[in-house]
């Protein structure tokens, strides 16, 4: 599967948050998030391991009992079933990989 950049096709899972699945295989899924300053990703968990990379902007993550302020070039890995949330401190773009594939993101 290949993907050519396209500005259409984003979903809005929360106010100020855009999500687009870019590619996926049998075991992983790659997506892009665009987050507006002030937007929140409410606390949640899922069985998927979530590995991410901060392209631009600034986010504050809370995962379990850890807090992490992500800046461009930073990355993270959140194990499955761990409660986590995020606050967008600046307009941001991140890319994340989920394993196994998140069927709800297809």
NORZIRA-V707105 format. One record per pair of residues at least 24 apart in sequence whose ideal C-beta (glycine too) atoms are under 6 Angstrom apart, sorted by the first residue. I is the first residue (numbers start at 1). J is the second residue. If there is no record, write none. Layout:
i=[I & I]
j=[J & J]
This chain:
i=[21 & 24 & 27 & 28 & 28 & 29 & 29 & 29 & 29 & 30 & 31 & 31 & 32 & 33 & 34 & 35 & 35 & 36 & 37 & 37 & 37 & 39 & 40 & 41 & 41 & 42 & 43 & 43 & 45 & 45 & 47 & 47 & 48 & 48 & 48 & 49 & 49 & 49 & 50 & 50 & 50 & 51 & 51 & 52 & 52 & 52 & 53 & 54 & 55 & 56 & 57 & 57 & 57 & 58 & 58 & 59 & 59 & 59 & 60 & 60 & 61]
j=[105 & 101 & 99 & 97 & 99 & 98 & 101 & 102 & 105 & 97 & 96 & 105 & 95 & 94 & 93 & 88 & 92 & 91 & 88 & 90 & 91 & 88 & 87 & 85 & 86 & 85 & 83 & 85 & 81 & 83 & 80 & 81 & 80 & 98 & 102 & 79 & 80 & 99 & 78 & 96 & 98 & 77 & 97 & 76 & 94 & 96 & 95 & 94 & 93 & 93 & 90 & 91 & 92 & 89 & 90 & 86 & 88 & 92 & 87 & 89 & 86]
